[in-house]
């Protein structure tokens, strides 16, 4: 399975878990990423990752 197919499949699984469609999940992920773009990119990326884990739970 190619990387894009794996990503799409994983996104569908997560979207189902949090009761969103895949487009809504992508929109939230992009919003979280863009919100994390600040003056300290390392801290901002860690904070964005933490928000995503809070939304979808830890990877199993």
N, C-alpha and C positions, 0 to 999 in steps of 0.2 A: 504494500500500500504506500503510495507516495506521501510526502510530507503534507501537501495540501489536503489530501483525503483524510489523513489522520487528524489534522487540525479541525476539519469540518465535522468529522465524526465526534471528536471530543467536545466541540462547541455544542453540537446537538444534544449530547448527553448532559452537559452542564446546564444548558438552557432549559431542558426538561426538568432537571432537579430544582431549579429556582423559578419554574413556571413562567418562563419568557420564551419568545420565539428567538431564533438564531440572530435575526437582525437586531432585536432589542438587546441581546447579550453583547453583540459587537459594538453597538452604540454606547452601552454602559462601559465596556472595556476601553473604548476610545476616549470617552469622557474622563474616566479615571486616569488614563495615561496623560491626557492633556492637562488635567488638573495638577498632575505631579510635575509639570515642567516649570521649575522655578530656578532659584539661584544656586541651589545645591542639588545637582542631579542625582547623586548617589543616595542621599537621604530621601529625596522625592520619589525615586524609583522604589526604594524599600517601602515607603509609605503607600505607594500605589499598589504594590504587590500585597501588602497586608490588607488593604481594602478589598482587593479581589478575593483573597482567602476568606475574609469575613463574609463576603457575598456568597461564595460557592462552597466553602469548606476546604479542608486540606485535600491535596491530591492523594488518591488511594493507590 
